[in-house]
Amino acid sequence: MIENLPDERIVPFQTAQEYLQISARTLKELAADRHKSGRKIPAIRISRTQTNFFVRDLKKFAQQNYTG
């Protein structure tokens, strides 16, 4: 799915949530740098209710947090 997209591609919140398989609340906290773990995902704020992500940031986050 997202692995085949170029790193510069921007994906919507829902796609990021499906790729990382985390709840919407957790993804919102990670994007806003408010997660209790201290982890953060760089996000593109479009509006107060819309957030998008670069594919490269999602891949990097998944690699750092989901693989040994």
N, C-alpha and C positions, 0 to 999 in steps of 0.2 A: 504494500500500500504506500506508505510514506517513504519507504526505503528507496524507491525508484524515482522520487522527485528530486530535482536539483536543490542544493542547499540554499539558494537564494529565494526559493519559492516561499510565499507567505500563505499560511493555512489558517482557517478560522478556529475559534475556540473549540467547537464540537469535534473537529478532526483531531486536534491536539489531545482532547480528553479521551477519545477512542484509541488513539495510538498509545498513550501512556497508561491507559486503563486505570484511571484514578477518578475520584468523584469531582464534580464541578466545584464544590467548596474548596477542596484541596488544591485544585488547579488555580482557582482565584487567589488563594492565599500564597501560593508559590509565585504567581505573577506579580503580586503586590508586595512581595518580600515581607510577608507577615506570618509565614509558616513557622510553627514551633521548632522544627528541626533546624532552622537557619538556612535551608536550601532556597534557591531562587531560580526561576526561569525568566530570562529576558523576554519581555512582552512588548507588543506594539498596541498602545491604547488608541483606539479609533474614536471612541466616545466613552461616556461613563458606563455604558452597558455593553460595549463591544471591545473585545480584545483579540488580537491575532498574534501569531507566532511565526518566526522563521523556522524552516525545516531543520536547518543546521543546529539551532538551539535545542530543539526537541530531541534530535539524534544524540547530541552531546549529553543532555540530561539523562536520557535512557541508558547510554553507555556507562556513565559515571555511577548511576544509582541502581541499575538492574542487572549488571553483569559483574562477575567476580574479578 
